[in-house]
Amino acid sequence: MSEDRRSQLAAGLSGARERVAAAEAVAGRTAGETTLLVVTKFFPAVDVEHLLDLGVREIGESREPEAGRKLAQVRADRPDVDFAADMIGRVQRKKARSVARWARRVHSVDSIELVDALGGAVERCVADGEREEPLGVLLQMSLDGDPERGGLVEADLAAAADRVDEYAQSLRLDGLMVIAPLGIEPEQAMAQAAAIRERFVAARPEAREFSAGMSGDLEHAIAHGSTCVRVGTAIMGPRPILSP
Ligand SMILES: *Cc1c(COP(=O)(O)O)cnc(C)c1O
């Protein structure tokens, strides 16, 4: 059973790696410059451990407190493996402290209030010896202003970036993230996101990370400059349906 799961994950992983490599080649980009973040949300710790055994060192999680508990389990089971976990899902401010305990980076920072919550949370984690490094921040952009999907419209990105700077000891502005809205062609969504990113980076040359692309649209994202694709289903299989 477990061997079956491991070979399933190995196949999913090599398929995703091939897609990323092919998309980089088509886009004329340097091979290997796009990070493949394996999204393990809803899947158990044992799956993360299989992935580590298969060489994965960067994973994405989206739900707290499940993520924190799962990662504690994985770190206990694989004490010698160094890996990074990123928060890619929406963060409630009251969960900022627990996310700050485990996340290398938060991809989904979508308000000034959340910047404040994370900045304060990291300061407290550092004071309590729970982390040493600053937390990487990606500002999530919204292409359609839909509050359901979250994100900041372009006009609000600069103020949020300035707020991140106020936490120079605890936060580091890494770049931008986008989730392509339903109802727009992925190619058009990624082109629009890339244009916003280009204007943003012109003012913020240090914030070059661009987290864009998932199982369904990673080729479009890589064609438009993504530096990190967040891939769940294509590697892990369909997410289990959870009761609410
Ligand atoms: C779940 C999730 C993903 C992965 O989506 P797949 O379609 O399963 O690849 C990527 N980004 C975010 C923000 C997610 O919540």
The ligand as an SDF file (V2000), in Angstrom:
LIG
                    3D

 15 15  0  0  0  0  0  0  0  0999 V2000
   -4.3020   24.1950   -3.5840 C   0  0  0  0  0  0  0  0  0  0  0  0
   -3.5270   25.3120   -4.1300 C   0  0  0  0  0  0  0  0  0  0  0  0
   -2.6450   25.1270   -5.1970 C   0  0  0  0  0  0  0  0  0  0  0  0
   -2.4650   23.8000   -5.9100 C   0  0  0  0  0  0  0  0  0  0  0  0
   -3.5290   23.6250   -6.8060 O   0  0  0  0  0  0  0  0  0  0  0  0
   -3.5750   22.3610   -7.7850 P   0  0  0  0  0  0  0  0  0  0  0  0
   -4.5630   22.7830   -8.8110 O   0  0  0  0  0  0  0  0  0  0  0  0
   -4.0090   21.2070   -6.9670 O   0  0  0  0  0  0  0  0  0  0  0  0
   -2.2300   22.1890   -8.3620 O   0  0  0  0  0  0  0  0  0  0  0  0
   -1.9120   26.2130   -5.6270 C   0  0  0  0  0  0  0  0  0  0  0  0
   -2.0300   27.4300   -5.0460 N   0  0  0  0  0  0  0  0  0  0  0  0
   -2.8700   27.6480   -4.0290 C   0  0  0  0  0  0  0  0  0  0  0  0
   -2.9550   29.0160   -3.4290 C   0  0  0  0  0  0  0  0  0  0  0  0
   -3.6500   26.6030   -3.5420 C   0  0  0  0  0  0  0  0  0  0  0  0
   -4.4770   26.8310   -2.5110 O   0  0  0  0  0  0  0  0  0  0  0  0
  1  2  1  0
  2  3  1  0
  2 14  2  0
  3  4  1  0
  3 10  2  0
  4  5  1  0
  5  6  1  0
  6  7  2  0
  6  8  1  0
  6  9  1  0
 10 11  1  0
 11 12  2  0
 12 13  1  0
 12 14  1  0
 14 15  1  0
M  END
$$$$
